[in-house]
Amino acid sequence: MPVKTPRVGFVSLGCPKALVDSERILTQLRLRGYDIAPDYSSADVVVVNTCGFIDSAIDESLQAIGEALDANGKVIVTGCLGANPQRIVEQHPQVLGITGPHATDQVLALIHEHLPRPHEPYLDLVPAQGIRLTPRHYAYLKISEGCNNRCSFCIIPQLRGDLVSRPIGEVMAEAERLVASGVRELLVISQDTSAYGVDLRYATGTHRGVEYETRFVDLARALGTLGVWVRMHYVYPYPHVDKVLPLMAEGRVLPYLDIPFQHASPTVLKRMKRPAHAENTLQRIHSWRQQVPGLVLRSTFIVGFPGETDAEFQELLVWLDEAQLDRVGCFKYSPVEGATANGVGEPVPDEVMQQRYEAFMERASLISAARLAGKVGQTLQVLIDEVQGDKATARTAGDAPEIDGVVHISGARGLRAGEFAQVRITSADTYDLHAVPAA
């Protein structure tokens, strides 16, 4: 009688960094001969990779754990919320085990304990690039764990520890495997991409006979040799970031920077304890756009930070008008257990916070619509994400998956997901573009 292959269900919540953790665990499970179950009912045990950054994320994680327990009964918890196990045990004492973030070995040990591994795993069933949760044509490339910054609203260093960079040779080896598997876009992620390598004192490594330092600019230069889109996320505006602009102008990496500015008022940024908060960011932005006219900037902001005054909020709106950021997200401040920001100023009333959020998003949407309208009539290269009949959804170099806008293509027969295409932009709305294939 054939032995039943043990099956593990998986729920992945949170940011792309957590998604990469999930991919690593899934890859190791398949290497050990486990199957991945598509639903709760067919799983022998379920792993829930949680987020624990803000209250809404904690609530979502606790709800997901509860759903998995109700549907399956055997649940292992990992991820950022796992750094506070008491919070989980108080609500779900029946979970089988809890680990913190980026704890692949501990998760595997718990799975082995409650669901013994098969005797003879078929190693050749796992592709060289491992198991991924993204479409075949793009992948997240995590270059480090943890963070050395101590922003007052953030508890990531408490959850994930201080910065630990991966050696550049190791990162490039993974990037090459991904490209060889069909990946056409690498999304570089970490908690602070600009600080990459500082913990290793920028140790050197080699890639295809060329020596590189383990630092942000050298990583961009090395990735730029692979012939795919390279998109930089979570880039703090330290002065050395300027050195990557020539690589963008040369087409080596995408003309795109995801910079978490969080606010514009110097007094708010000081209370936030933001790194590089003293930089003249407007001057830097103008300089960047002179060097790379097609540069796309995205960022996120917090309104209603403790002690935020009307004058400080107006500073943010004026800055936004001047900066003309292409893609913007906004969050209302949410107290995080253990964050020092909770005591730096008087809480902003909920109704005031909501008004500021709406005013900010209205201003940002007007800027987005105007900048996209300027692309009408242009012919742009896009990466096709999905094709259905004669309609396709794609992204330009200025659009990261899931968080930015898309290009809706009509008359798309002959286009294929995962391939590049040239399209002519016919119209624009607030966040998306509309196009037809270029002649």
Beta strands, then each sheet from edge to edge (+ up, - down):
strand 1: 7-12
strand 2: 35-36
strand 3: 45-50
strand 4: 75-79
strand 5: 97-98
strand 6: 138-142
strand 7: 144-145
strand 8: 164-165
strand 9: 185-189
strand 10: 204-207
strand 11: 210-213
strand 12: 229-232
strand 13: 256-258
strand 14: 296-303
strand 15: 327-332
strand 16: 379-388
strand 17: 391-396
strand 18: 407-410
strand 19: 420-428
strand 20: 433-437
sheet 1: 2+ 1+ 3+ 4+ 5+
sheet 2: 6+ 9+ 12+
sheet 3: 7+ 8-
sheet 4: 10+ 11-
sheet 5: 13+ 14+ 15+
sheet 6: 16+ 17- 18+ 20+ 19- 16+
end
